[in-house]
Amino acid sequence: MKILVTGSNGQVGHCLLQQLSAKEWTVKALAREQLDISDSTAVDKIVKEFAPDIIINAAAYTAVDKAETDAEAAFRINRDGPQNLAKAAHAINAVILHISTDYVFAGDASEAYQESAETAPQGVYGKSKLEGEVAVAQANPKHIILRTAWVFCEHGNNFVKTMIRLGAQRDALGIVADQVGGPTYAQDIAAALIKIAEQYNQQKDIPWGIYHFSGAPHVSWYEFARYIFNEVKRADLYEKPIPDIKPIATADYPTPAKRPANSRLDCKKIQDAFGINPSDWRVALKNIQDYAS
């Protein structure tokens, strides 16, 4: 089987390449510098030449705050790019696996969001990702759209690495306590995508559509930070005491883009369809020293 991975220099892309290296599949991995997915001509050329069975799109514009003043770039990468990939895949009867986000929802629900819940993105980033979902679904019926949230791993920039860096510099940190979600280990996202690819390879037909995959248990950013620093202390990463972690409200930390208060995703559908369980972020933090480099 031939796999084309776009956005290979991002968190999930990086993890995909690590895990796919153990497979006997032919993999072509392209970073942003090698393929601008918003360039339909370039996408068509690559897809026709390589002729993948599956395209895994891990490319995305993820600068949530910057998107508010850079909407053109956000929509180009998050909507037009996935559409180009989905169209090119459909033209050669290939599958597209595409990553989306909890930001497609308003974030004000009292329960975890199911795939069928009403979408109502509150900012440019969420709107661009939602339009990307729609574009992919319309361009290629053989699609899996995987919504996830609060992504972290040892590679790239993320909340865990930011906490470790700031904690080494400061004696106290104020962390938002009224936003709740499921931190998701990028290695587990990669593993979920590969499991779906394996099932397609075996059966040539799978239940297409939108799925949620994120971490458990659900916590606030404040609770997540406290857990991170407990692991930092256990691993004796600092020569100083860990910082005092203080809970703050979203209103105390204003940002250009509105953050969802509720980023919890219901992951029962993907469990039932593919046997994929939620990511246990606590396990992923046991090697906390690997995030400090």
C-alpha positions, 0 to 999 in steps of 0.5 A: 500500500502507498501512503502520502503524508502531507504536513510531515513536519508537524506534530502528528506528521512527525509521529506518523513518519515514526510509526509508518517506518515500521510498516512495509508500505511505501510512504511519501512524506512532504513537509510544507516546504515541499508541497503547498497543499493550497496549490492545486496544480502542485497537488495534482502533479504529486498525486498523479505521479505517486498514485497513493492508495491513501492520503493522510493530511496532517497539514494545517494552519494552527495559529489560532490567534494569528488567524483572526488577522490572517484569515486568507492564509487560514482558509487557503491552508485549512479549506482550499488545501484539503479540498485540493487533496480530496479532489486529487485523491478522488480522481485516482480512487484514493482515500483521504484521512483528514485531521480537524478540530474541536474548534468547529463547535461553539464550546458552550455545550454541557456535555461532550460533543458527538459527531452529529452535534451542531457546529458553530465555530467562534473564530476564523480558525474554527471556521476555516477548519469547518469549511475544510471538513465540508470541502473534503466530504463533498470532494471525495466520498471515501473520507475519514475526518478525525476531529481532535483537541489539545494536541501535544507530543515531544516534537514541535510546540505545544502546551506541555513543552511551554509549561516545562519551559516557563516553569523553569523560568518562573516561580508562579504561573496562572493557568486557565481553569474554566476551559475543559477538554481532553489532552491528546498525544500526537503519537496516539492520533498517528496510531489511530490514523494508521489503524484506520488505514490498516482496516481499509487495506484489509477490507477496501471499505470502511464506515466513512465520515466524521469521527472524534478522537481525543484524550481522557480523562477530561481536565481543565488546562489548570488541572493538566498543568498541575499534572505536568508539574507533578511529573516534572517534580517526580523526574527531578527535571528542575534544580529549583522548586516547581512553580506555584500553579494558580487557577485563573479565569478565561477573562483574566487571560484575554486572547484575540481568538475566543477559546471553547469553554468545552472542548470535550469530544465524545469518542464512542463512535470511533471505539465502536467502528474501529476499536480505537480507545481514547488517548490516555495522556497520563501515560504519555507524560510518564517520559516527561524528560523527553519534552524538556529538550 
